Amino acid sequence: MSNKIQTLSGYIHEYAKSVQDPEHFWSRIADSFHWQKRWDSVVEWNFKGPDVKWFTNAKLNITENIFERHLYTLGDKPAIIWEPNNPDEDVRTITYKELYAQVCQFSNVLKAKGVSKGDRVIIYMPMVPEAAVAMLACARIGAVHSVVFAGFSATSLADRINDCKAKMVLTSDGNFRGSKKIAVKEVVDEAIERTESIEKVIVLRRTGQDVNMKSGRDIWWHEAVEGVSTENKAEIVDSEDMLFILYTSGSTGKPKGVVHTCGGYMVYTTYTFQNVFQYSQGDVYWCTADVGWITGHSYIVYGPLLAGATTLMFEGVPTYPDAGRFWAICDKHKVNQFYTAPTAIRALQAYGTEPIEPYKLDSLRVIGTVGEPINEEAWHWYHDHIGKGKCPIVDTWWQTETGGIMISPIAGVTPTKPSYATLPLPGIQLAILDNDGKELTGNSVEGNLCVKFPWPSMLRTTYGDHERCRQTYFSSFKGYYFTGDGVKRDEDGYYRILGRVDDVINVSGHRMGTAEVENAINEHPKVIESAVVGYPHDIKGQGIYAYVICDMEGRSEANLIEEIRQTVTKIIGPIAKPDKIQIVPGLPKTRSGKIMRRILRKIATGETANMGDTSTLLNPEVVEEIIEGAQ
């Protein structure tokens, strides 16, 4: 824990060192890990390729840094505390020693079933400890895991399996979510029908529901591990070998497989976890995310366990059995650091303070937010009622592609400001550029958020399509990584994220490409064309507003709208279901045929007084008709 910043002057000093001599800075931090072979150079990079390598030719295994490095001192310490969906079910507490045995045993199972170094394994599971065991077992044998959120549809799952040519799927019979029991294995079966690479499916028994088990392919988890040795020697990999692929929505329909590698990701997630949350040995830390998202990878599994922390995993939802569930868990497990999404905060805020009243929340020291910028009203509610006015809020900004937190207060160190992510963490060299690519220096400026120097946990490529990585992140502004977000730097030098500048909508912290949602809508046989935009939503931050041209012959509008929603749910999953669907006679287009989403965004937000010049449109008259329909 020697790399912990504890004062504002300490942060300023560390940040300055990280910019003046990044190689020395990261080398010092990397020295606290266990490497089988030390690196030849700290970083080699260019953003033109892009080609980025950290800790070149170093050899390691990330799980040795979780287990072998900690077992003597932390073997009996809880690694994972698992809180089930149903509060009447037993809590599971797994120590580092026990987790190590389970990971080694499952590593042996994977190898016995034909998985070897470099093979891709899909994990499509509920929030249970076995999901973490699966990730770590893949890492231990050098296989590449790709976790898919277990709320995605069979189509989305099949797309991801096909893109990475996965060999195996790890799943469960079902999933508990509040009062609902959700079929999981059924979705996997449907997805596999559209794929050719899957050889084995290992199924965890969670809900006890009947599932179809295909002979020779499907095997129960409990049967697979029975009698298998709990001793396993970790596979030594290169620092730049792939650790995992995580799919994120692209602005085209095809999902993008963001690739993270072993060495740099290990160093960066641990460093940021220790600092942002100011974790101390003995603390209980809880991140409410799902392992299907990057937050679950970096700040439920890898970051905390690499730091020897106790990480809490929760299977359920914030409102079951009532809207006090989060606070009940905080009191029950004496949680010290609590990390959740603004969406969850706003949803709970809507219930008022009554559900909070039975709880003390006196163990909390740090509260955090992730997934999207938090609005000022929700920030104050969270600060006053959950943090009781005494817990610093760490409003963290980062992305699937960045691997770890980039801009955030350091708890109790950085003075906070509502709705501001505040300052970059050491090692993060930000730049604000105007649309012509000119850097805007000084304070009180606004523009495109870019990064001008690599950091250890950044994406290396998009799986199987390096050109897509270059086009998406490195082509807009030469020599910079472009985040896709707009940003403001205020008079104090603090950063406030203004949201996406491209065709991506941030729904409850989950990025959704507009093209992906439009493609799903267009699958409905009565849909001729559609355009999707984001609009401000009280709970989700952004909602999905769909403008749809339909063949209405013999159909009622209400039925058609419901069918379109169901189509999107089936193709992508419930998370992408449009909040508003407006049937329109046409879409505003330029003479070259490009849909003017700027106009549709204004209509969706009710800002119709100033539509700008519409006379250059191919069909300017349609704008008035859409405005009337929206009202």
C-alpha positions in Angstrom: 0.0 0.0 0.0 3.0 2.3 -0.2 1.6 3.9 -3.4 -1.2 5.6 -1.5 -1.6 9.4 -1.8 -2.9 10.9 1.4 -2.8 14.7 1.0 -3.6 17.2 -1.6 0.1 18.3 -1.8 1.0 14.6 -2.1 -1.4 14.4 -5.1 0.1 17.5 -6.7 3.6 16.1 -6.2 2.8 12.6 -7.6 0.9 14.1 -10.6 3.8 16.3 -11.5 6.3 13.4 -11.3 3.9 11.2 -13.4 4.0 13.8 -16.2 7.7 14.7 -16.0 8.9 11.1 -16.0 6.1 8.6 -16.7 8.5 5.7 -17.1 10.1 6.1 -13.7 6.6 6.8 -12.1 5.0 3.6 -13.4 8.1 1.5 -13.0 8.1 2.4 -9.2 4.5 1.3 -8.9 5.0 -1.9 -10.9 7.8 -2.9 -8.6 5.4 -3.7 -5.9 4.0 -6.6 -7.9 5.3 -10.2 -8.5 6.9 -10.6 -11.9 8.4 -13.9 -13.1 10.6 -11.7 -15.4 11.1 -8.0 -15.2 10.4 -5.7 -18.2 12.9 -4.6 -20.8 11.3 -1.2 -21.2 8.4 0.5 -19.3 6.5 1.7 -22.4 6.8 1.8 -26.1 4.1 3.6 -28.0 2.7 5.5 -30.9 -1.0 6.6 -31.3 -0.7 6.5 -35.1 -0.9 2.6 -35.3 -2.0 2.6 -32.6 0.7 0.5 -31.1 1.0 0.6 -27.3 3.1 -1.8 -25.1 3.6 -1.6 -21.4 6.3 -3.5 -19.4 7.6 -5.1 -22.6 8.7 -8.7 -22.4 7.8 -8.9 -18.7 6.4 -12.3 -17.7 3.7 -12.8 -15.0 0.4 -14.3 -14.1 -2.2 -11.9 -12.7 -3.6 -14.5 -10.4 -0.2 -15.1 -8.8 -0.5 -11.5 -7.8 -3.9 -12.1 -6.1 -3.1 -15.5 -4.5 0.6 -16.5 -4.1 1.5 -12.9 -3.2 -1.2 -12.6 -0.5 -1.7 -16.1 0.9 0.8 -16.0 3.7 -0.5 -12.7 5.1 -4.2 -12.7 4.0 -5.1 -16.4 3.6 -7.8 -16.4 6.2 -9.2 -12.9 5.3 -12.5 -12.7 3.4 -11.8 -12.1 -0.3 -15.5 -12.2 -1.4 -18.6 -11.6 0.6 -21.6 -12.7 -1.4 -25.0 -11.2 -0.6 -27.8 -13.2 -2.4 -30.9 -11.7 -4.1 -33.1 -13.1 -1.4 -32.2 -11.6 2.0 -33.4 -14.8 3.7 -30.8 -16.9 1.9 -27.4 -17.5 3.5 -24.5 -15.1 2.8 -21.4 -16.8 1.5 -18.0 -15.6 2.7 -15.0 -16.9 0.8 -11.5 -16.4 2.2 -8.4 -15.9 0.0 -7.3 -19.4 0.7 -10.7 -20.8 -0.3 -11.0 -18.7 -3.4 -7.5 -19.8 -4.4 -8.5 -23.5 -4.1 -11.7 -22.9 -6.1 -9.8 -21.0 -8.8 -7.1 -23.7 -9.1 -9.7 -26.4 -9.2 -11.7 -24.7 -11.9 -8.5 -24.0 -13.9 -7.9 -27.7 -13.9 -11.5 -28.3 -15.1 -11.0 -25.8 -18.0 -7.8 -27.5 -19.1 -9.4 -31.0 -18.9 -12.2 -29.8 -21.1 -9.8 -28.6 -23.8 -9.3 -24.9 -23.0 -5.7 -23.8 -23.4 -3.7 -20.6 -23.5 -5.1 -18.0 -25.9 -8.5 -19.7 -26.2 -11.6 -17.5 -25.7 -14.2 -18.4 -23.1 -17.6 -16.7 -22.8 -19.0 -16.1 -19.3 -22.7 -15.5 -19.3 -23.6 -15.8 -15.6 -25.5 -14.1 -12.8 -23.8 -12.2 -10.0 -22.5 -15.2 -8.0 -19.0 -15.9 -6.8 -18.5 -18.5 -9.5 -18.5 -15.7 -12.1 -15.4 -14.3 -10.4 -13.9 -17.9 -10.1 -14.5 -18.4 -13.8 -12.8 -15.1 -14.8 -9.8 -15.9 -12.5 -9.5 -19.5 -13.7 -9.3 -18.3 -17.3 -6.6 -15.8 -16.3 -4.7 -18.5 -14.4 -4.4 -20.8 -17.5 -3.8 -17.9 -19.9 -7.2 -18.2 -21.6 -9.1 -15.1 -22.6 -12.4 -14.4 -20.9 -15.2 -12.4 -22.4 -18.0 -11.8 -19.9 -21.4 -11.0 -21.5 -24.0 -9.3 -19.2 -26.6 -12.1 -18.5 -29.4 -9.7 -19.6 -28.4 -9.6 -23.2 -30.4 -11.5 -25.8 -29.5 -14.7 -27.6 -28.7 -12.6 -30.8 -26.3 -10.3 -28.9 -24.7 -13.4 -27.2 -24.3 -15.2 -30.6 -22.7 -12.1 -32.2 -20.1 -12.0 -29.4 -19.4 -15.8 -29.6 -19.0 -15.6 -33.3 -16.8 -12.5 -33.2 -14.2 -14.0 -30.9 -14.7 -17.7 -32.0 -15.2 -18.8 -28.4 -14.6 -22.4 -27.5 -16.7 -22.7 -24.3 -19.6 -21.0 -22.6 -19.8 -20.8 -18.8 -23.4 -20.2 -17.6 -26.2 -21.0 -15.1 -29.6 -22.7 -15.3 -31.2 -19.3 -14.3 -30.9 -16.1 -12.5 -32.8 -14.5 -9.6 -33.6 -10.8 -10.1 -35.8 -9.3 -7.5 -39.0 -11.4 -7.5 -38.3 -12.8 -10.9 -36.6 -16.0 -12.0 -34.9 -15.5 -15.4 -34.0 -18.3 -17.8 -30.3 -18.1 -18.6 -29.4 -21.5 -20.1 -32.3 -21.2 -22.6 -30.8 -18.0 -24.0 -27.4 -19.8 -24.3 -29.0 -22.7 -26.2 -30.7 -20.4 -28.6 -27.4 -18.4 -29.2 -25.3 -21.5 -29.8 -27.7 -22.6 -32.6 -26.3 -19.5 -34.5 -22.6 -20.3 -33.8 -20.1 -23.0 -34.8 -17.1 -22.7 -32.4 -18.6 -23.8 -29.1 -17.4 -27.2 -27.9 -18.5 -27.3 -24.3 -21.0 -25.6 -22.0 -20.6 -25.7 -18.2 -23.8 -24.9 -16.3 -24.0 -23.8 -12.7 -27.1 -24.8 -10.8 -28.5 -21.6 -9.2 -32.3 -21.5 -9.5 -33.0 -25.3 -9.8 -35.3 -24.8 -12.9 -35.4 -27.4 -15.6 -33.0 -26.9 -18.4 -32.1 -28.8 -21.5 -28.7 -30.4 -21.2 -27.2 -31.5 -24.5 -25.3 -34.8 -24.2 -21.6 -34.6 -24.9 -21.6 -30.8 -24.9 -23.3 -29.6 -21.6 -22.0 -30.5 -18.2 -23.1 -29.4 -14.7 -20.6 -27.3 -12.8 -20.8 -29.3 -9.6 -20.2 -32.5 -11.6 -17.3 -31.0 -13.5 -15.4 -30.0 -10.3 -16.1 -33.2 -8.4 -12.9 -34.9 -7.2 -10.7 -32.4 -9.3 -7.4 -31.4 -7.7 -7.2 -27.9 -6.1 -3.5 -27.6 -7.0 -2.6 -25.7 -10.1 0.6 -24.0 -11.3 -0.2 -20.7 -13.0 0.6 -20.3 -16.8 3.2 -17.6 -17.2 2.2 -15.1 -19.9 3.6 -12.0 -21.4 2.7 -8.6 -20.1 1.0 -7.8 -23.4 -0.9 -11.1 -23.8 -4.6 -10.7 -23.8 -6.4 -10.9 -20.5 -10.0 -10.3 -21.6 -12.2 -9.0 -24.4 -15.2 -6.9 -23.3 -17.8 -6.0 -25.9 -19.1 -2.5 -26.1 -21.8 -1.0 -28.4 -20.3 0.6 -31.5 -21.9 3.3 -33.5 -22.2 0.7 -36.2 -24.4 -2.3 -35.4 -21.5 -4.8 -34.9 -20.3 -5.0 -31.3 -16.7 -3.9 -30.6 -14.4 -6.3 -28.7 -12.2 -4.1 -26.5 -9.0 -5.9 -25.7 -7.2 -5.5 -22.4 -3.8 -7.1 -21.7 -2.3 -8.5 -18.5 0.6 -6.4 -17.1 -0.6 -2.8 -17.5 -4.2 -3.6 -16.5 -3.0 -5.2 -13.3 -0.8 -2.3 -12.3 -3.3 0.4 -13.2 -6.5 -1.1 -11.6 -4.7 -1.8 -8.3 -3.2 1.7 -8.2 -6.5 3.4 -8.9 -8.5 1.2 -6.6 -6.2 1.9 -3.6 -6.1 5.6 -4.2 -9.5 6.7 -5.3 -11.3 4.7 -2.5 -8.5 5.1 0.0 -8.8 1.4 0.9 -7.2 0.2 4.1 -6.7 -3.4 5.2 -9.8 -4.6 7.1 -12.2 -2.4 5.1 -15.2 -3.9 3.4 -15.7 -2.5 -0.1 -18.8 -2.8 -2.2 -19.3 -2.0 -5.9 -22.9 -2.6 -7.0 -22.1 -3.1 -10.7 -22.5 -6.4 -12.6 -19.4 -8.4 -13.7 -20.7 -8.1 -17.2 -19.5 -4.5 -17.4 -16.0 -3.1 -17.1 -16.7 -1.7 -13.6 -17.3 -5.3 -12.5 -14.0 -6.4 -14.0 -11.8 -3.6 -12.7 -13.5 -2.7 -9.4 -15.3 -5.9 -8.1 -12.8 -8.6 -9.2 -9.3 -7.5 -10.3 -8.5 -4.2 -8.6 -9.8 -5.1 -5.1 -8.4 -8.7 -5.1 -5.0 -7.5 -6.4 -5.0 -5.1 -3.5 -5.9 -7.8 -1.0 -9.3 -6.2 -0.3 -12.6 -7.7 0.9 -15.0 -7.2 -2.1 -18.7 -7.6 -1.7 -20.8 -9.0 -4.5 -24.6 -8.5 -4.6 -26.9 -10.7 -6.7 -30.1 -8.7 -6.5 -31.5 -5.3 -7.3 -31.7 -2.1 -5.2 -35.5 -2.2 -4.7 -36.0 -5.8 -3.6 -37.6 -6.7 -1.3 -37.9 -2.9 -0.7 -36.1 0.3 -1.6 -33.9 0.1 1.5 -32.0 -3.0 0.3 -28.7 -1.2 -0.4 -28.7 0.5 3.0 -29.6 -2.8 4.7 -26.6 -4.4 3.1 -24.3 -1.5 4.1 -25.3 -1.9 7.7 -25.3 -5.7 7.7 -21.8 -6.0 6.4 -20.4 -2.7 7.8 -19.5 -1.5 4.3 -16.7 1.2 4.3 -16.6 2.1 0.6 -19.8 2.1 -1.5 -19.6 2.5 -5.3 -22.8 2.7 -7.4 -24.4 4.4 -10.5 -26.2 7.7 -10.6 -29.1 5.8 -12.2 -29.5 3.8 -9.0 -29.2 6.9 -6.8 -31.9 8.7 -8.8 -34.2 5.7 -8.7 -33.8 5.5 -4.9 -34.1 9.2 -4.5 -37.6 8.9 -6.0 -38.7 6.8 -3.0 -37.8 9.7 -0.6 -35.9 9.3 2.6 -38.3 6.9 4.4 -36.5 3.7 3.1 -33.2 5.1 4.6 -34.5 5.9 8.1 -34.2 2.4 9.6 -30.4 2.3 8.8 -27.4 3.9 10.5 -24.9 3.9 7.6 -22.3 4.8 10.1 -19.6 2.5 8.7 -19.5 4.3 5.4 -16.4 6.4 4.8 -16.3 6.9 1.0 -19.2 6.9 -1.5 -18.7 6.9 -5.2 -20.5 7.0 -8.6 -19.7 5.5 -11.9 -21.2 5.1 -15.4 -22.2 8.6 -16.2 -21.9 12.1 -14.8 -24.0 12.6 -11.7 -26.4 15.6 -11.7 -26.2 18.1 -8.9 -29.5 17.3 -7.3 -28.7 13.6 -7.0 -25.2 14.5 -5.8 -26.6 16.5 -2.9 -29.2 13.8 -2.0 -26.4 11.1 -2.0 -24.1 13.3 0.0 -26.6 14.4 2.6 -28.7 11.3 3.1 -26.3 8.4 2.4 -23.0 10.0 3.3 -24.6 11.9 6.2 -22.6 15.0 5.1 -19.3 13.4 6.1 -18.3 11.0 3.3 -16.4 12.3 0.3 -18.1 11.5 -3.0 -15.8 10.1 -5.7 -17.5 10.9 -9.0 -15.4 8.8 -11.3 -15.0 9.2 -15.1 -13.6 6.4 -17.2 -14.7 3.9 -19.9 -14.6 0.3 -21.0 -11.7 1.3 -23.3 -9.7 3.0 -20.5 -9.7 -0.1 -18.3 -9.6 2.0 -15.1 -10.6 5.3 -13.5 -9.1 8.3 -15.3 -10.6 11.5 -13.7 -11.8 11.4 -10.1 -11.4 12.9 -6.7 -9.1 10.9 -4.4 -11.4 10.3 -1.3 -10.7 12.8 1.4 -7.7 14.3 -0.5 -9.2 16.2 -3.4 -11.8 18.9 -2.6 -15.0 17.9 -4.4 -17.5 19.9 -6.4 -21.0 18.6 -7.3 -21.3 17.2 -10.9 -17.5 17.5 -11.5 -15.2 14.5 -11.9 -12.5 17.0 -10.6 -8.9 16.2 -11.6 -7.0 13.5 -13.6 -5.3 10.8 -11.6 -1.5 10.6 -11.7 -0.3 9.4 -15.1 -3.3 10.7 -17.0 -2.4 13.5 -19.4 -5.6 15.1 -20.7 -6.1 17.6 -23.5 -9.2 19.6 -24.5 -9.3 20.1 -28.3 -11.6 22.2 -30.4 -13.2 20.6 -33.5 -10.2 21.6 -35.6 -7.9 19.7 -33.3 -6.3 22.7 -31.7 -5.5 22.2 -28.0 -7.4 24.7 -25.7 -5.0 25.6 -22.9 -5.8 27.4 -19.6 -9.0 27.3 -17.6 -12.6 28.1 -18.5 -12.6 26.2 -21.8 -14.9 23.6 -23.3 -14.3 21.0 -26.1 -13.4 17.4 -26.9 -11.8 15.3 -24.2 -8.6 13.6 -25.4 -5.6 12.0 -23.8 -2.1 12.7 -25.2 0.0 10.0 -23.4 -0.7 6.3 -22.9 -1.6 4.8 -19.5 -1.1 1.2 -18.5 -4.7 -0.1 -18.7 -5.7 1.4 -22.0 -7.3 -0.8 -24.7 -4.7 -2.2 -27.1 -7.0 -3.0 -30.1 -10.5 -4.1 -31.0 -10.5 -7.9 -31.4 -9.9 -9.0 -34.9 -10.2 -5.5 -36.4 -7.3 -3.2 -35.5 -8.4 -0.7 -38.1 -11.7 -0.2 -36.3 -9.8 0.6 -33.1 -7.7 3.2 -35.0 -10.7 4.7 -36.7 -12.8 4.9 -33.6 -10.3 6.3 -31.1 -7.2 7.6 -32.8 -8.3 9.1 -36.2 -10.4 12.1 -35.1 -7.5 13.9 -33.6 -4.0 12.9 -34.8 -1.7 11.9 -32.0 -4.4 11.7 -29.4 -6.8 9.1 -27.9 -10.3 10.6 -28.4 -12.8 9.6 -25.6 -15.9 10.6 -27.6 -17.0 12.9 -24.7 -17.3 16.6 -24.5 -15.8 18.3 -21.4 -15.5 21.6 -19.7 -12.5 22.7 -17.6 -13.7 25.4 -15.2 -11.9 28.4 -13.6 -10.4 26.0 -10.9 -9.0 23.6 -13.5 -11.7 21.0 -12.6 -13.2 18.8 -15.3 -16.9 18.3 -15.9 -18.0 15.7 -18.4 -20.7 17.0 -20.8 -21.7 13.7 -22.4 -21.2 12.0 -25.7 -20.4 14.0 -28.9 -21.0 11.0 -31.2 -24.0 8.8 -32.0 -23.9 6.9 -28.7 -26.5 7.1 -25.9 -25.6 6.5 -22.3 -28.6 4.6 -20.7 -28.1 4.0 -17.0 -24.3 4.0 -17.5 -24.5 1.5 -20.4 -23.4 2.8 -23.8 -25.7 2.0 -26.6 -24.8 2.8 -30.3 -27.7 4.5 -32.0 -27.1 2.3 -35.1 -27.3 -0.9 -33.0 -30.8 0.1 -31.7 -31.9 1.3 -35.1 -30.9 -2.0 -36.7 -33.0 -3.9 -34.1 -36.0 -1.6 -34.7 -35.7 -2.1 -38.5 -36.0 -5.9 -38.0 -39.7 -5.4 -37.4 -41.5 -6.3 -40.7 -43.7 -3.2 -40.6 -40.8 -0.7 -40.0 -39.5 1.1 -43.1 -36.8 3.3 -41.4 -35.9 4.6 -38.0 -33.7 7.1 -36.2 -32.8 7.0 -32.6 -31.5 9.8 -30.3 -30.9 10.2 -26.6 -32.9 12.6 -24.5 -32.7 13.6 -20.8 -34.4 11.0 -18.5 -35.0 11.6 -14.8 -33.8 8.2 -13.7 -31.6 6.8 -16.4 -29.7 10.0 -17.2 -30.5 9.4 -20.9 -33.5 7.7 -22.4 -33.9 6.3 -25.9 -36.2 8.2 -28.2 -37.1 6.4 -31.5 -38.6 8.1 -34.6 -40.0 5.3 -36.8 -41.5 5.3 -40.3 -44.0 2.4 -40.6 -46.3 0.7 -42.9 -49.5 1.3 -40.9 -51.9 -0.7 -43.1 -54.4 -2.5 -40.9 -52.4 -1.9 -37.7 -53.1 0.1 -34.5 -50.3 2.5 -33.5 -50.3 1.3 -29.9 -49.9 -2.4 -30.9 -47.2 -1.6 -33.4 -45.2 0.5 -30.8 -45.4 -2.4 -28.3 -44.3 -4.9 -31.0 -41.3 -2.7 -31.8 -40.3 -2.6 -28.2 -40.5 -6.4 -28.0 -38.4 -6.7 -31.2 -35.6 -4.6 -29.6 -35.8 -6.6 -26.4 -35.4 -9.8 -28.3 -32.5 -8.7 -30.4 -30.4 -6.7 -27.9 -32.1 -7.1 -24.5 -34.4 -5.1 -22.3 -31.8 -2.4 -21.6 -32.1 -1.1 -25.2 -35.9 -0.9 -25.2 -36.9 2.6 -26.4 -38.5 4.8 -23.8 -40.5 6.8 -26.4 -41.4 5.7 -29.9 -43.0 8.2 -32.2 -44.4 7.0 -35.6 -43.4 9.7 -38.1 -44.3 10.4 -41.8 -40.6 10.9 -42.7 -37.2 11.8 -41.2 -35.3 15.1 -41.8 -32.4 14.4 -44.2 -29.7 16.3 -46.0 -29.6 16.2 -49.8 -27.0 13.5 -49.5 -29.4 11.3 -47.5 -27.9 11.8 -44.0 -30.4 11.8 -41.2 -30.1 15.1 -39.2 -30.1 13.7 -35.7 -29.3 17.2 -34.4 -32.9 18.2 -35.3 -34.4 15.1 -33.8 -32.4 15.6 -30.6 -33.9 19.1 -30.2 -37.4 17.8 -30.8 -36.9 15.0 -28.2 -35.8 17.5 -25.6 -38.5 20.0 -26.5 -36.1 22.7 -27.6 -38.1 23.5 -30.8 -37.9 27.3 -30.6 -34.5 27.4 -32.4 -34.2 24.7 -35.0 -31.5 26.5 -37.0 -31.7 26.6 -40.8 -33.8 23.7 -42.1 -34.2 25.1 -45.6 -31.1 23.1 -46.9 -32.9 19.8 -45.9 -34.2 17.5 -48.6 -37.6 17.6 -46.9 -37.9 20.6 -44.6 -41.7 20.3 -44.2 -41.3 17.0 -42.3 -39.8 18.8 -39.3 -43.0 20.7 -38.5 -45.0 17.4 -38.8 -42.6 15.6 -36.4 -42.8 18.6 -33.9 -46.6 18.4 -34.0 -46.6 14.6 -33.5 -44.2 15.0 -30.5 -46.5 17.5 -28.8 
